[in-house]
Amino acid sequence: MYRIGEARFDVGLQRINSLSNAWNIYTAPGALAALWVTEQFGLRGCLLAGYSSQLLCVLLAHLACVLPLAQREAFNLLYASQAVGALGQPLFLNNVTLLAGAWFPASERDAAVAVSLLFVAAGSVFISIYAPLAVTQAGQMDRLYGWQVPVWAAVLAAGLVFTADEPPLPPSASAAVMRSARRQRHSRSSERWDALRTAASQAAQLLWHANFMVLNLSSSILTGLVFLLGTVVGQLTAGCSESDETAGMALAALSAMSGVAVLLYLYLLRDQASGEAHPYVKHQLGWSALCAMGTMVVLAMARPGVSAGVTIASWGVLGLASGTLINGALTMEHAAEMTFPLPANVSVALLAVTSSIVSFLQVVIGTQLLEAPASVNCLSAATPFAAFCALSCAAGLALLGLLKADYRRAEMESQSQGQEDRRVGSYGATDERK
């Protein structure tokens, strides 16, 4: 698609890549803004603001493709649409863990987050297949966005009707604690900027949480690396004489197999239903190692003589290996677990900010290295770009060696359940004596 984008807007490759990188640049301030919006207006208000932002994003993108503007002006409008989308996406995506904690019992929380984020992978699969098939020349780019306008309008309408802040009763002990703390904060709030100060204070606490920062940096490096590969997939495959369709199918394979990985992750969560604690650290280490290996597979296949089918399959391997990490369900819930009793959206916001910064740096460095002759012309698998990716993998895995098990939310809920069992038992004993 990047060749079509260059022709439609009369811009170079770096400017086309800037569209993807806009999500790294603007997601960070969007994630911090989402903390304030949630604290000030509640979960429902934040979600509705997020849906509205995505409607505006696709509307601006569609107008950039259909209005009679000069090519550069149209590109600037398209870039503005990406900025709006990136700023607004955290308003709903970063609240998935908060929503799951407020609405689902402890045994279903991880699965609820994973299933919610599974739709992100499904959407990526669809657009990766649809885009190269629907848009084969510069004049057809409006086909990417026009149909999305009524879709997001329908999502916003459904949100207005069905979205609520919380259920009548908390589904778990941790949800009850969080609800009580939020109501106490709001009962004490009297000044206009109290919500902003609360959000800033909560975020600052996590900067000094050593275990969380280890998890944060490691996951940001590894997921940022997958984002980098997705950003430059066209250059990697084009350098090896593959077509735009190959690049699109490679991304589709990545997204589809990442969905399969999430389904496998859900299967591994089946023991939680029987009351067993989630072994977050073990899963984090295992999936991170698989992500690094999947990255090496893609890079090893980016060389002369490799067929399009094998190239696409290698991206599927990367999706299967990294799916749980790029889906975010594991890392988000792991962070919420170790940072309890802070609201879950606070840790997700810090994860998003760090991931955006790290991904931005990786894309800037990686795209520069990919311009080296050995990389861009597919002369060898051993390239400066491949070396940078390998070093990123090593750094991400090395950080995980410092990660410690911290299950404070599960421990609190276990203690609460034990107290409840003893209370019920005492009532039973009293009845027997009567």
C-alpha positions in Angstrom: 0.0 0.0 0.0 2.9 2.4 0.6 3.5 2.8 -3.2 -0.2 3.7 -3.7 0.1 6.2 -0.9 3.2 7.8 -2.4 1.4 8.2 -5.7 -1.9 9.5 -4.2 -0.4 12.1 -2.0 2.9 12.9 -3.8 5.0 12.2 -0.7 8.1 10.0 0.0 8.4 6.8 2.0 9.3 8.5 5.2 6.1 10.6 5.2 4.1 7.4 4.5 5.8 5.8 7.5 5.0 8.9 9.6 1.3 7.9 9.4 2.0 4.7 11.4 4.4 6.5 13.7 1.7 9.1 14.4 0.1 6.5 16.6 3.3 6.3 18.7 3.5 10.1 18.9 0.0 10.9 19.9 -1.0 7.8 21.9 1.2 8.8 24.8 -0.6 12.2 25.5 -3.9 10.4 24.7 -3.2 7.8 27.4 -2.5 10.4 30.0 -5.6 12.4 29.0 -7.6 9.3 29.4 -6.7 9.0 33.1 -8.1 12.5 33.7 -11.2 11.9 31.6 -12.0 8.6 33.4 -11.4 10.2 36.8 -13.5 13.3 36.0 -16.4 11.8 33.9 -16.3 8.1 34.8 -15.9 5.0 32.7 -19.0 5.6 30.6 -18.0 9.2 29.7 -14.5 8.1 28.8 -15.7 5.3 26.5 -18.2 7.5 24.7 -15.5 10.2 24.2 -13.2 7.5 22.7 -15.9 6.2 20.3 -16.6 9.8 19.2 -12.9 10.4 18.5 -12.7 7.3 16.2 -15.8 8.5 14.3 -14.0 11.9 13.8 -10.8 10.1 12.8 -12.4 8.1 9.9 -14.5 11.0 8.8 -11.4 13.2 8.4 -9.6 10.4 6.6 -12.4 9.9 4.2 -12.6 13.7 3.5 -8.9 13.7 2.8 -9.4 11.1 0.1 -12.6 12.6 -1.6 -12.3 16.4 -1.2 -10.7 18.3 -4.2 -7.6 19.3 -2.2 -4.0 19.6 -3.4 -2.0 16.4 -2.8 0.0 17.7 0.1 -3.0 19.3 1.7 -4.9 16.0 1.5 -2.0 14.2 3.1 -1.9 16.8 6.0 -5.6 16.2 6.6 -5.0 12.4 6.5 -2.2 12.8 9.0 -4.5 15.0 11.2 -7.0 12.1 11.2 -4.4 9.7 12.4 -3.5 12.1 15.2 -7.1 12.4 16.3 -7.5 8.6 16.2 -4.3 8.1 18.2 -5.3 10.7 20.8 -8.7 9.1 21.2 -8.0 5.4 21.1 -6.7 5.2 24.7 -10.0 6.6 25.9 -11.6 3.2 25.3 -8.8 0.8 24.7 -6.9 1.6 27.9 -10.0 1.1 29.9 -10.5 -2.6 29.0 -8.8 -3.8 32.3 -10.8 -1.3 34.3 -14.0 -2.4 32.7 -13.2 -6.1 33.2 -12.3 -5.5 36.9 -15.6 -3.5 37.5 -17.9 -6.0 35.7 -16.4 -9.5 35.9 -15.6 -11.8 38.8 -11.9 -12.6 39.5 -12.1 -16.0 37.7 -13.3 -14.3 34.5 -11.2 -11.1 34.5 -8.3 -12.3 32.4 -10.5 -14.0 29.9 -12.7 -10.9 29.6 -9.7 -8.7 28.8 -8.3 -11.2 26.3 -11.6 -11.6 24.4 -12.1 -7.8 24.3 -8.7 -7.3 22.8 -9.2 -10.2 20.4 -11.4 -8.0 18.4 -8.4 -5.8 17.7 -6.7 -8.7 16.1 -9.8 -9.6 14.1 -10.1 -6.0 12.8 -6.4 -6.0 11.8 -6.9 -9.3 9.9 -9.8 -7.9 8.0 -8.2 -4.6 7.1 -4.9 -6.3 6.1 -6.8 -8.5 3.6 -9.3 -5.9 2.5 -7.0 -2.9 1.9 -4.8 -4.4 -0.9 -7.8 -6.0 -2.6 -10.0 -2.9 -2.5 -7.3 -0.3 -3.2 -5.2 -1.2 -6.3 -4.6 2.4 -7.5 -4.3 5.9 -6.1 -7.8 7.0 -6.9 -9.4 4.3 -4.8 -8.1 5.2 -1.3 -11.5 6.5 -0.3 -12.6 2.8 -0.1 -10.5 2.4 3.0 -12.5 4.9 5.1 -16.0 5.6 3.7 -17.6 2.5 5.1 -16.0 3.0 8.5 -18.0 6.2 9.1 -21.4 4.5 9.6 -19.7 1.7 11.5 -18.3 4.0 14.1 -21.5 6.0 14.2 -23.3 2.8 15.1 -20.8 2.0 17.8 -21.3 5.4 19.3 -25.1 5.0 19.2 -24.8 1.6 20.9 -22.5 3.0 23.5 -25.0 5.8 24.4 -27.7 3.2 24.9 -25.9 0.4 26.6 -22.8 1.7 28.4 -22.8 2.1 32.2 -20.1 3.0 34.7 -20.5 -0.1 36.9 -22.9 -2.9 37.8 -25.3 -2.6 40.8 -23.1 -4.9 42.9 -19.3 -5.3 42.7 -18.4 -8.8 41.3 -15.3 -9.3 43.4 -13.6 -8.1 46.6 -11.1 -6.1 44.6 -13.9 -4.4 42.6 -15.6 -3.5 45.9 -12.3 -1.9 47.2 -11.9 0.1 44.0 -15.5 1.3 44.0 -15.2 2.4 47.6 -11.9 4.2 47.0 -13.4 6.0 43.9 -16.5 7.1 45.8 -14.4 8.4 48.7 -12.2 10.4 46.2 -15.2 11.9 44.6 -16.9 12.8 47.9 -13.8 14.7 48.9 -13.3 16.5 45.5 -14.5 20.0 45.5 -12.1 21.9 43.2 -12.0 21.8 39.4 -8.6 20.3 39.1 -8.9 17.6 41.8 -9.4 14.8 39.1 -6.2 16.0 37.3 -4.2 16.0 40.5 -5.5 12.5 41.4 -4.6 11.1 38.0 -1.1 12.7 38.1 -0.4 11.4 41.6 -1.5 7.9 40.7 0.7 7.9 37.6 3.7 9.3 39.5 3.5 6.4 42.0 4.0 3.9 39.3 7.2 5.6 38.1 8.8 4.5 41.5 7.3 0.9 41.3 10.5 -1.0 40.3 8.8 -4.3 39.5 6.2 -2.5 37.3 8.8 -0.5 35.4 10.7 -3.8 34.6 7.6 -5.2 33.2 6.8 -2.0 31.4 10.2 -1.6 29.7 10.5 -5.2 28.7 7.0 -5.5 27.1 7.5 -2.1 25.4 10.7 -3.2 23.8 9.3 -6.5 22.5 5.9 -5.2 21.4 7.6 -2.2 19.8 9.7 -4.5 17.8 6.7 -6.2 16.4 5.2 -2.8 15.6 8.4 -1.8 13.8 8.3 -4.9 11.7 4.7 -4.2 10.8 5.6 -0.7 9.9 8.3 -1.7 7.4 6.7 -4.9 6.1 6.3 -3.3 2.7 10.0 -2.4 2.5 11.1 -5.8 3.7 9.0 -7.7 1.2 9.5 -5.2 -1.6 13.3 -5.5 -1.2 12.9 -9.2 -1.9 10.9 -8.5 -5.0 7.5 -9.4 -3.4 4.3 -7.5 -4.3 2.1 -5.2 -2.2 -0.3 -8.2 -1.9 2.4 -10.2 -0.2 2.9 -7.4 2.3 -0.8 -7.3 3.0 -1.1 -11.0 3.4 2.0 -11.0 5.7 0.2 -8.5 8.0 -3.0 -10.6 7.7 -1.1 -13.7 8.8 0.5 -11.8 11.7 -2.9 -10.6 12.9 -4.7 -13.9 12.3 -2.2 -16.0 14.1 -2.0 -13.4 17.0 -5.7 -14.1 17.4 -4.9 -17.9 17.5 -2.3 -17.1 20.2 -4.9 -15.3 22.3 -7.3 -18.3 21.9 -4.4 -20.6 23.1 -3.9 -18.1 26.0 -7.6 -18.4 26.9 -7.2 -22.2 26.9 -4.3 -21.9 29.4 -6.5 -19.7 31.6 -9.0 -22.6 32.1 -7.6 -23.5 35.5 -8.5 -20.1 36.8 -12.1 -21.1 36.8 -11.3 -23.6 39.5 -9.8 -21.0 41.7 -6.1 -21.3 40.9 -4.1 -18.1 40.7 -2.8 -16.9 37.4 0.9 -17.6 37.0 1.6 -14.2 35.4 5.4 -14.3 35.7 5.7 -17.7 34.1 3.5 -16.7 31.2 5.3 -13.4 30.8 8.6 -15.1 30.5 7.4 -17.8 28.1 5.5 -15.6 25.7 8.3 -13.0 25.6 10.8 -15.7 24.7 8.5 -16.9 21.9 8.1 -13.3 20.7 11.9 -13.0 20.3 12.1 -16.3 18.5 9.3 -15.3 16.1 11.1 -12.1 15.3 14.2 -14.0 14.4 12.1 -16.3 12.1 10.8 -13.2 10.1 14.3 -11.7 9.8 15.8 -15.1 8.7 13.2 -15.3 5.9 13.8 -11.8 4.7 16.5 -12.9 2.2 16.9 -13.7 -1.4 15.3 -16.9 -2.8 12.5 -17.2 -0.2 9.1 -17.6 -1.8 6.1 -15.4 -1.1 4.4 -18.3 0.7 7.2 -18.9 3.0 7.5 -15.2 3.7 3.8 -15.0 4.7 4.1 -18.1 6.8 7.1 -16.6 8.7 4.9 -13.6 9.6 2.2 -16.1 10.8 4.8 -17.7 13.1 5.6 -14.2 14.5 1.9 -13.6 15.1 1.5 -16.9 16.9 4.7 -16.3 19.0 3.9 -12.7 19.9 0.1 -12.6 19.8 -0.4 -12.6 23.6 2.1 -9.7 24.0 0.8 -7.5 21.2 -2.8 -8.2 22.2 -1.8 -6.8 25.6 -4.2 -8.9 27.7 -1.4 -10.7 29.6 0.7 -7.6 30.3 -2.3 -5.4 31.2 -3.7 -7.8 33.8 -0.2 -8.6 35.1 0.4 -4.9 35.6 -3.1 -4.4 37.3 -2.3 -7.3 39.6 1.0 -6.0 40.8 -0.1 -2.3 41.1 -3.3 -2.9 43.1 -5.1 -1.0 44.7 -4.3 1.7 42.1 -7.0 1.7 39.3 -6.1 -0.7 36.5 -6.3 2.0 33.8 -3.4 3.9 35.5 -0.9 1.1 34.8 -2.3 0.6 31.3 -1.8 4.3 30.6 1.9 4.1 31.7 2.3 0.9 29.6 0.9 2.8 26.6 3.1 5.9 27.1 6.3 3.9 27.5 5.4 1.6 24.6 4.7 4.6 22.4 8.0 6.3 23.2 10.0 3.1 22.8 8.2 2.1 19.5 8.8 5.6 18.1 12.5 5.4 18.8 12.6 1.9 17.4 10.8 3.0 14.2 13.1 6.0 13.8 16.3 3.9 14.2 15.0 0.9 12.4 13.8 2.7 9.3 17.2 4.5 9.0 19.0 1.2 9.2 16.7 -0.3 6.7 17.9 2.2 4.2 21.3 0.7 4.2 22.0 -1.1 0.9 22.3 -4.6 2.4 18.9 -4.2 4.1 16.7 -2.4 1.5 17.9 -4.5 -1.4 17.4 -7.9 0.3 21.0 -8.9 -0.3 21.3 -10.9 2.9 19.5 -11.8 6.1 22.5 -10.5 8.2 21.8 -6.8 7.9 22.2 -3.7 10.2 18.4 -3.8 10.6 18.4 -7.4 11.7 21.2 -6.7 14.2 19.2 -3.9 15.7 16.2 -6.2 16.1 18.3 -8.9 17.7 19.7 -6.4 20.2 16.2 -5.3 21.0 15.1 -8.9 21.7 18.1 -9.4 24.0 17.4 -6.3 25.9 13.7 -7.1 26.4 14.5 -10.7 27.6 17.3 -9.5 29.9 15.0 -7.1 31.7 12.6 -9.9 32.5 15.3 -11.6 34.5 14.6 -8.9 37.1 10.9 -9.5 37.3 9.5 -10.7 40.6 6.2 -12.4 41.4 3.8 -10.0 43.0 0.2 -11.2 43.3 -1.2 -8.6 45.8 -4.7 -8.4 44.3 -5.1 -12.2 44.3 -3.8 -12.4 47.9 -6.3 -9.7 49.0 -9.2 -11.6 47.3 -8.0 -14.9 48.8 -8.0 -13.4 52.3 -11.4 -11.8 51.7 -12.8 -15.2 50.5 -11.3 -16.9 53.5 -13.0 -14.4 55.9 -16.3 -15.0 54.0 -16.0 -18.7 54.3 -15.3 -18.5 58.1 -18.3 -16.2 58.5 -20.6 -18.6 56.6 -19.1 -21.5 58.6 -19.8 -19.7 61.9 -23.4 -19.1 60.9 -23.8 -22.8 60.0 -22.3 -23.9 63.4 -24.8 -21.5 65.2 -27.7 -23.0 63.3 -26.7 -26.5 64.2 -26.5 -25.6 67.9 -29.9 -24.2 67.7 
